[in-house]
Amino acid sequence: MNLLTLKELSSPATPLSTLTKWAREGKLTGAFKIGKKWVITDEDFESFIKKEREANNSPLSTNVQQSSKKVGQDEF
């Protein structure tokens, strides 16, 4: 088990500010503060990434409702 700071985990795809916000909101499960720094175990972070990937990797047809009518056009 390795403890990683959010700064160590930050990247252009997930900046430190986003990781910190998620930790404060409880979305980044497993993150906790030691002193003034947020930390998370490498296992908890990998689990979080896996859950996010699965949640966002569903087929489009289940996430988007298709409409037969065009938006903004009235029927006459």
C-alpha positions as CSV (number, residue, x, y, z in Angstrom):
1,M,0.0,0.0,0.0
2,N,1.4,3.3,-1.1
3,L,0.0,6.7,-0.2
4,L,0.0,9.2,-3.0
5,T,-0.8,12.9,-2.8
6,L,-3.3,14.4,-5.2
7,K,-0.5,16.5,-6.6
8,E,1.4,13.3,-7.6
9,L,-1.8,12.0,-9.3
10,S,-2.7,15.2,-11.2
11,S,-2.3,15.4,-14.9
12,P,-3.5,17.6,-17.8
13,A,-6.6,15.3,-18.0
14,T,-7.3,15.6,-14.2
15,P,-5.7,18.7,-12.8
16,L,-5.0,19.1,-9.1
17,S,-8.0,21.5,-8.6
18,T,-10.4,18.8,-10.0
19,L,-9.0,16.0,-7.8
20,T,-9.2,18.3,-4.7
21,K,-12.8,19.2,-5.5
22,W,-13.7,15.5,-5.9
23,A,-12.0,14.7,-2.6
24,R,-13.8,17.5,-0.7
25,E,-17.2,16.4,-2.3
26,G,-16.5,12.7,-1.4
27,K,-16.5,11.6,-5.0
28,L,-12.9,10.5,-4.8
29,T,-13.6,7.6,-2.5
30,G,-10.7,6.7,-0.3
31,A,-9.1,10.1,-0.2
32,F,-8.4,11.6,3.2
33,K,-6.3,14.5,4.6
34,I,-3.1,14.1,6.5
35,G,-2.3,17.6,7.8
36,K,-3.0,19.9,4.9
37,K,-2.5,17.4,2.1
38,W,-5.1,15.1,0.5
39,V,-3.8,11.6,0.1
40,I,-5.2,8.3,-1.3
41,T,-3.8,4.8,-1.5
42,D,-2.8,3.6,-4.9
43,E,-5.4,0.7,-4.6
44,D,-8.2,3.2,-3.8
45,F,-7.2,5.4,-6.7
46,E,-7.1,2.5,-9.2
47,S,-10.5,1.4,-7.9
48,F,-11.9,4.9,-8.4
49,I,-10.6,5.1,-12.0
50,K,-12.0,1.6,-12.8
51,K,-15.5,2.6,-11.5
52,E,-15.4,5.9,-13.4
53,R,-14.3,4.1,-16.6
54,E,-17.2,1.6,-16.3
55,A,-19.7,4.3,-15.5
56,N,-18.7,6.3,-18.6
57,N,-18.1,3.5,-21.0
58,S,-21.7,2.5,-21.6
59,P,-23.2,2.4,-25.1
60,L,-24.5,5.7,-26.4
61,S,-27.9,4.2,-27.1
62,T,-28.5,3.8,-23.3
63,N,-27.4,7.3,-22.4
64,V,-29.0,9.4,-25.2
65,Q,-32.7,9.4,-25.9
66,Q,-33.4,9.7,-29.6
67,S,-36.2,11.9,-30.8
68,S,-38.1,11.6,-34.0
69,K,-38.9,15.3,-33.9
70,K,-36.3,18.0,-34.6
71,V,-35.9,20.4,-31.8
72,G,-37.2,23.9,-32.4
73,Q,-39.6,23.1,-35.2
74,D,-43.3,23.3,-34.9
75,E,-45.7,20.8,-36.5
76,F,-48.3,22.3,-38.8
